Amino acid sequence: MTRHAERVRRLAPAAGLCVLAFALYAAGVPHNPPGFHIDESSVAYNAHLIAQSGRDEYGEEWPLHFRALGDYKSPTYIYLLAAVFRVTGPSVAGARYLSAALGVLAALALGLLGTRLTGCRRAGLLTFLTALLSPWLFGLSRVVVEVAAYPLAVALFLLSTRRASGREAWGVLDSAYVAASLALVTYTYSTGRLFGPLLALGLALLVTTRARVRPLLMTWTLYGLALIPLYVYHRRHQGALTRRFSYMTYITPESGYAEVACEFVKHFLGNLNPWRMLVTGDVNEHQIASVPGTGLILFATFALALFGAWLALKAARADAWWRLFFYGLIASVIPASLTNDYFHAPRLAALPVFLIALCAPASTRLAGGRRTRVALYALVALLVAQGAYFQWRFHARPPERWQLFDARFPRKVLAPALEASRGGRIYLYDPPGNSGYIQPLWYGVLGGVDPARFVRLGPGEAPPPGAVVISTEDKCDNCSLLARHVGYTLYAVQPTDLKVTGARLPPEALRAHITSPDLPLSLGPGARRILKVTVRNLGGVSWPAVGEKGRQYAVSLRHRWLTADGSPFAVEEWREYVYYDVEPGDSIGLTPHVTAPETPGDYILECDMTQEGVTWFGAHGSKPLRARVKVLPGG
């Protein structure tokens, strides 16, 4: 067998494994998650512009950071995506495939690190498998945001420092590798702007002999040179890179040192809470880089990491790299611990890299004995079983997140706007704090719409008479409402001949399931209460959010008071219109404002869906929500 054939034979299994890994991470792309979140659209739109012209959405040429959605986005991911779009053209699938590839590369880098730490390929393979099945890394790889590249950057730092620490004195190339990985950490994600310098300071832990002083100074010098563009950008754009942090942190000018220290310790410990890692995950329902309520670390991974930490702590007495490793693990939690949120998965994205790396020494030690090998096999079986279950749930029973990812924006907002504008301009308006303009711009690119057709209105600007407007304001004056969707309103400015033509819903559409977790048992006379109500469309037809003039044919939730025997009581009925077209199977949250009758007694509170000017759903067999409420005298 020739040397070339032997090399191919050795690399074939690894290549096949990488293909399978990418197939796992790319499964369901681009439909799961559904749609494209506004942050993803911002990243993709700017990447498209860079690929086409080298300028961002504000016309800045080759920017170091991208001003978008009230923030300044880090450049690494956007430029990588621009390179992809330069070859493939803009698409949701192409962007999501890039994130999947970065996730697989992070797992590969961790597998290689595991091999170098232990000298055992099997340990490296298990580390790779552990990383690949991690819900944390998988979630980050499913979305088109900067943090998708962050675990890879951190893993490359660990690899480069491990390589350098194995030499008595680093060479210039080693210093360059380490400095480049530090720069990558710094320029990839916002938390890296603090984490990168902290890691750079930690490199001093590797200086165990005088021969390593010069290489350390060389590394710091190279990294310092890489930070010069960041410093210059910060000086030219005062506050640009720190403004968002000032909104997210508990640190204020009035905060005392003791108060800040106390809050930091609370957040630091909260971010290391095993219950959050293993069971609840990031509970923020608006989080796109993980599935809310799902553990981010597998039980077997956590067990291996704990055992590996014990082994590594013993090794740290003689191995300076492990001292740097534990310093980096602690430092990885610091940026997130300075913000108000507890256990924010993207801001803690460096943490799973360290936890997974600890699995390598643990697996090697467990594989060394007959009894411990049984424990290792059991942990591997648990790892695969729990990882497979997570993947099955993610694909077979995905969470309902179409609202979060604006999945219906193209057909519910943009398509009606294009039709209503009749080839003319579409005006985009956002009140202060909103940035919905990016969705029509991005989806316009995907649909081949001339970008000149979109006109973004500035503060205080008003659209001309007859204009078609996509707005993120929930109401409009002097307009004809054309469509409503989650976070968006489509309307035409008067005078206009554009209007909505409504129709009666067929009987099979008048079916609703109405629930509420906080129905009152008693109220005082005239007392007011805001309820949380969830309504599910059990019919076979969408419920319209927009009707004709006077809201005719629009669907709303109404409530009324009945006496104890079920007869109507003379209290004004309240209504809340659905704020998007509720399709069959959809659920919508509404908040009826209930005012109790002034006369004490026993009543029935009834909530039911209605089609305005047509009928109550309950009159056609749908079951209203009813609760017996006692109005007590004297409040």
N, C-alpha and C positions, 0 to 999 in steps of 0.2 A: 504494500500500500504506500503510495506517495505521501510526502509530507503535507501537501495541500489536501489530499483526501482524508488524511488522519485529522487535520484541523477541522474540516467540514463535519466529520463524524462526531467530533467532540463538541462542536458548537450546535449541532442540529437539535439536541434535546433542549438546550437553553433557549434557542430561537423558537422552538415549538411552545415552550412554556411562556415566553413573552407574548406570543400570538394569543394563547389561551387567556392570559392575564388581560390583554387589551380587549378581547372579546367580552370578558366579564365586566370590565369598566365601561365599555361602550354599549352594552346591551340596553335596549330601550331608547337610545339616543335617536332623534332629538325630542321624543314625546314624553319622556319621564325624566325630570319634571316637565309638566305641560307648559307650553308657552315660553315666554322670555321675560324675566323680571326686569324692572326699570333699570336697575344697576347693571344687569347684563347688557341691555340695549345700549346703555351709555358707553360701556367698554367696547362693545362690538362696533358701534357707530364711529367712534373715534379711531378704532383700528382700521376700519374701512377708509376713512378720510386720509389717514397716514399712508395706507397702501396706495391710494390714488394720487395724492398730491404732496404728502409730507407735511401737511398742516392739520391741526386739530379743529374742533367745531368752532373755535373762536378765531381761527386763522393764524394761530401761532405756529411757526415753522419748527419742526422737530423738537417739541417741548420736552423738558426734563420731567415735569409732572403735568397731568392733564386736569385742567379745571372743568369740573362737571358735577352737576347735582349738588351744588353747594359745598363741594369738597375738592381736594386735589389728589387725584389717583396716582399711585406709583406706576412707573413706566414699564417694568420688565414684561409683564403679561401682555400689555397692550401692543408693544412692539413685536412680541412673538406672534400674537394673533394677526397683526398687520402683515407679517411675513407669510402666514398661512393664506390670508385673503389675497395676497398678491399672486399666489399660485392658483388658488381654487375659486376665487371670487367670494363675496360675502354670503354667508348662510348660517343659520342656527346650528345645523348639523356640524359644519366645519369647526365652529367655535367650541361646541361641546366635545367634539373629538379631541381637540387640543387639550382641554382640561383632563379628559380621560387619559391621554398619553402622559401628561405630567404626573398624574397619580400613579401610573404604572412605573414610570421612571423613578419616582420617590421610593416605591417599594423595592425596585431593583437596587437602588443605591443603599438602602438599608440592608438588603440581602448581602451585598458586597461587603458592607461594614461588618455584618455578623461573621462573614468568612474571615476577614482580616483580624477581628478581635479574638477569634478562637482557633484559627488555622484549620477549621473544619468546614468542608463544603455543605455537609448536612445541616450544620447549625445555621449557615447562611441561607440555605433553602427554607428552613423553618422560619427564620426571621422574615424572609421574603413573603412566605405564605401568611404569616401573622400580619404583616403590613397590608397585604392585599385584601385580607378579610376584615380589616378594621373598619367599622362603620364611620369612624371619624375621618380617616383619609378618603374613604369612598365618597362620603358626603361632600367633602371639599372638591372632589374631582368631578362632580356632576353639574357644577355651575360655572358660568363664564365671568369670574371676578378675579381680582389680583391674587387673592389668598390661595387660589388653586395651585400656584407655583411655589408657595412658601415652604411646604414640607420638603420639597426637593432641594431648595436652597439650603435649608438647615442640615439636611442629610449630607449634602456636599461639603459643608463646613466640617462636620464630624469626620468624614472620609479624609479630607485634606489634612486636618490636624493629626489624625491617627498616622497617616503616612509620614508627616514631618516628625512626629514624636518618636518614631522608630529609628531615627538617625541621631548620632551623637551631636552633629551640628547640621542644621538645615542648609540646603543649598539655596541659591537665588530662585530657582524654579519652585522649590517648596514654599518659600516666602510668597512668591507670586500666586501660587495656588490658594494658599490660605487667605491672602488679601483679596483675591478675586471672589472667593466664597463669602467673605465678610461683606464685600460690596454688593454681592447678589442678595444676601439677607437684607441689607439696608435699603436697597432700591426695589425690592419685590413687594413689600406690604408695609402699611403704615406703622405697625408695631415694630418692624425691623429697624426703624430710624432710632429707636432706643435700644433694642435687643442687639443690633450689630455692634455699636460701641461697647456695650457691656461685655459681649463675647471677646472683643478686641482686648479689653482690659484683662480678661481672664486668661489670655495667652501667657501672661507673666507666670502662671502656675506651671508652665512647661519648662521654665528656666531652672534647671537643676544643676547646671554646670556653667562655668564662665564661657564655654564655647558656644552656648546658646544665646548669649546676650546680643551679639551682633545680628544673628538671624531674626531675633525678636524685634530689634530696632528697625531692621530692613522691612519686616512685615508691617509694622506700624507706619513706617514712612509710605509704603505703597498704598496702604489703606487710607492714610491721610490724604494722599494725592487723589484717590478715588472719591473722597468726600468734598473736594474743592468745588465741583459743580453744584453739589447740594448746598454748600455754604453760600455760594454766589446767588443761587436761586432764592434762598431764604432772605438774603439781603435785599434783593430786587423786588421780592414779593413779601413784604413785611406781614407776618401773621398768617400767611397762606397755609403753611404746613402745621401750624399749631392751633388754628381757629377751631377746628372740629373737636380737638381734644378738650378745649376749654368748655365745650358744651357737654362733654361726656364725663368729665371728672368731678369728683366730690371736693377737689381742692379749689378753694376760692381765696381771694385776697384777705378775707376775714378769718380764714381758718388758722387755728393755732397749731404749733408743732405736735403737741400731744394729741389733738383731735385727728390730725392727718395720720399720725402713726397708728392710732387705734383703728381708724377706718382701713388703713392699708393692711394691717394684720388680719382684720375680719375678712376682707376681700381675698387676701392671699390664701388663707385657710379654706375659704369657701370655694376657691378655684381648684383646690386640691381635694375636694370632698369626694370620697370614693362612691358614695351613693349617686351623685350626679354623673360621675364617669360611667358607672356600670348600669344604672337603671333609668334615671330620668333624662339624662343628657341636657341639652340646651332647651329650656322650656319656653323660650320666646317663640310665640306662634308666627311671628313675622321673619323668623330666621330662615334663610334660603339654603345655607350651606350644611344643614343637617335636618333630620326629621324630628320635629319637636316631640318630647316625651319618649324618645328612644335612646337607650344607652349608647355611648360612643366608643367604649372600650369593652371587648369581650372578656368574659370571666377568666378564661384560660390565659389570655394575654396578661391580665392583671396579676394572676397568680405567678406566672413566669417572671413578670417584671419585678415583683416583690422579692422572689428568690434571687433573681439576677442582681438586684440592688444590694442584697446582703453579701453576695459573692464579690461584687465590684467594690463595695466599701472596704472589704479586706484587701483586695488587690490594690486599692488606691494608696495604701501605705508605701508601696514600692513603685507604683506606676503613676507618673505625674499626669498622664492623659486621663485617667479615671478621675483625678481631682478636678481637672478642667471639665470633664463630663458632668459631674455633679454640680459644679458651679453653673454650667450652662443650663442644666435642668431647673435649678432654682431661678436663674435669671429669666428663663422662658415664661415664667408666670408673672413677673414683675409688671410688664406693660399693661396686661389685662387687669391687674390688681389696682391700678391707678384710676380705673374708670368705675362708673356707678354700677354697671351690670355685674351680676354674679354668673360665673361660668358661661361666658360668651364664647361659643365654639371657635369662630374664626380668629379671635384675638388670642386664643390659646392654641393655635394651630401648630406651634413648635413643640408643645408638650408631648403629643403622642409619638413624635419622632424619637424622643429620649426614652419613653416607656417601652416602645417596641425594640429599640436597640438593646435594652437590658435582657430581652428574651434570649439573646445569643449565648451569653455565658451560662445562663440557667439551663438551656437545653443541652449544652455540652456536658455539664456536671451530671445532669440526670441520666444522660445516655451512657455514663461511665460505669454504672453498676447494674446488677440484674434486677434488684428490687426497685431501684430508682427509675430504671428503664420502663417498668410497668407504669409508674406514675407519669412518666413522660408520654407514653402511648395514650394513657387516659386523658391527659391534658390536650394532646393533639386531636383526639377524637372529639372532645368537647369543643375545641376551637373550630373544627370543621363543621360540626353539627350546628353550633350557634351561628357561625358565619353563614352557613347555607340557609338557616331559618331567616336570618336578617335579609338575605338576598331575595328569598321567596316572598317575604312580606313586602319588600320594597317594590317588586315587580308585579306580584299577583294581587296584592291589596295596597296599592299606593295611596297615600293620604290625599284627601281632596284639597289640592292647592292651586286650582286653576285661577282663583281670584288673586292669590299672591303673585302669580307669575303672569297675570294679564293675558291668559291663554286665548280669550275670546275677543281681544281688542281688534284684531284685523277685520273680523266679520261684523262685530257689533258697533264699532266706532269708525274705523278708517274706511271700510267699504261704503257705508251710508254717506260718509263725508265726501268721498270721491264722486259718488253718484249725484249728491245734492249740489256740488259745486259746478257740475256740468263742464268740466275741463278748465275751470277757473281756479282762483287761488283759495287756499284753505288757511284760515288764520288760527294761530295757536296762542292761547292765553293761559297763564298760570299766575294765581295770586302769590304773594310773597311766601316763600317756604316750599312751594310745590315745583316740580320739574317734569310734568307729564309731557312736555313738548318732545322729549326724546323718543317716545314710542312711535308717533307718526313719522318722524324723520327716519328711524331705523326700518320700520316696516315699509315705508315708502321706498327705501333702497332695495329691499327684498322684492317689492312688487314692480320695480322699474318705473316708479313715478318720478317725474322731473322734480328735483329738489327745489327748483324755483317756484313751484306751486305752493310751497309752504312758507308762510310769513309769520315769524314769531313776534308777538306784540310785547313791547317793553312796558315798564311800570307807567301807568297813567295813559297809555295809548288805547284808543278805542277803535274797534273795527268799523269799516265804512257801512253805510246802509246796504242791506241785502247780502252782507257777507256771511259765509258759512264758517262757524267757529267751533273748534275743539277746545274745551276748557276743562280745567280741573277744579273749577268753582262749582258748587253744587246747585247754584241757581243763576238765573240771568234776568235782566230787566229789558223790557221792550224787545222781546224776542219771540220766535216761534220754536218751541222745543221739538227736536227731531229724534233724539235718542238719549238714553241714559245707560251708563254702565258703571261698574265698580270704579269709583274715583274720577269718572269722566262724564261730561255733559256735551252733547252735540246740539247746536242750535243755529238758527238763521236770524240775523238782525233785521228788524222791521224797517221799512216795508219790504215784504217778501211774499211770494206766492207759494213758498215751500210750506208744507204742513203734513201732519201725520193723519192717515185715514185709518180709523179704528174699526173694530167689528166685535160682535158678541162672541164670547168663548163658547165652544160646544159643550154640552152637558158633561162629557167625559173629561173635560179639563178642570171641572169644578170640584177637585178633590185635594184636600190638604191635611197634613198631620201637624198639629200645633202643640208645642210643649213649652213649659216654663218652669225653671227651678225655684222660683221665688214668689209664688202666688201667696198673697196675704191671707191669714186666717181672720184677722180683725183689723179695723181701722177706726180712727176717730172721725167724727162728722166733718166733712169737707177736706179730710186729709188727702195729701197727694203722695203718689208713689210711682216711681219709674220701674217698670218690669223689664226683664230680659226674656224675650220670646223667640223661639226658633220655629220656623215654618218650613215644611218640606212639601214640594210639589209632587203629589201622588198621581196627578193626571197625565194625559198623553200629549199635552200641548203647552207651549210656553205661556207664562203670564206676562203681559206687556207692562213695562214700567212707564211708558208714555202713551197718553191717549189723545183724543181730539181736544179742541178748545174747551176749557172748563174741566179738563181731566176725564172727560167721558171715555169709558172703556178701559181706563187704567185700573190696575189691581192694587188694593190696599188692605191693610189689617185694620179692622174697626173693633171697638169694644163698646159694650152697653151694659147697663145695670138692669137686672130683672128682680122682681119681688120673689119671696121664698117659694111661691107657687108657680113661678116661671113666666108670669105676665110682665110686659114691659114697664119700666119705671121711668118717669119723666126726668131723665138726666141727659144732658147733651152728649151725643156720641162723639168719640174721638177717633181719628184715622191717621195712619201712617202709610204712605205709598211705598211700594217696593222700589228700590233704587237701582235695580237692573232687571232685565228680562229674566225671569226665573224659569229655567228650562226644566223639563221632566226629570225628576230625581234630585234637583238642586235643593239645597237648604239655604235659608237666608235668616239673618238675625235682625230683629226689630225691637224697638224699645217704646212700647206704649206708655203714655203718661196717664195714670189712673187718678181720678178725683172721686172720693167717696161721696155718697149722698149726705145731705145735711141732717136728715131725719134718722135717728137711731133705729136699729132693727136688723132683721136677717135678710140678706140679699144674695143674689147670684151674679157674679161677674162673668160675663160671656165675651170671649174673643173669637172673631171669625173673619175669614177672608171675604172680600167683596170685589165685584167688578163694578166700578162706578157707573151709576145710572142704569144698571142692569139688574143685579141680584146679589144676595148673600149666598155664599157657598153652602151653608147649612141647609138652605131651602132645597138643595138638590142631593141631599144624602151625605154630604161631608160632615164630619164630626167637629163641632166647635170645641174650644177649650173653655171649660166652665169650672168655677170655684165658688164654694159657699163662703161668704164673708160676713162677719158680724160687725155692724157699725155700733160702736160703744158710745154711750152718752158721755159728754164731757171730755172727749178726746182721749 
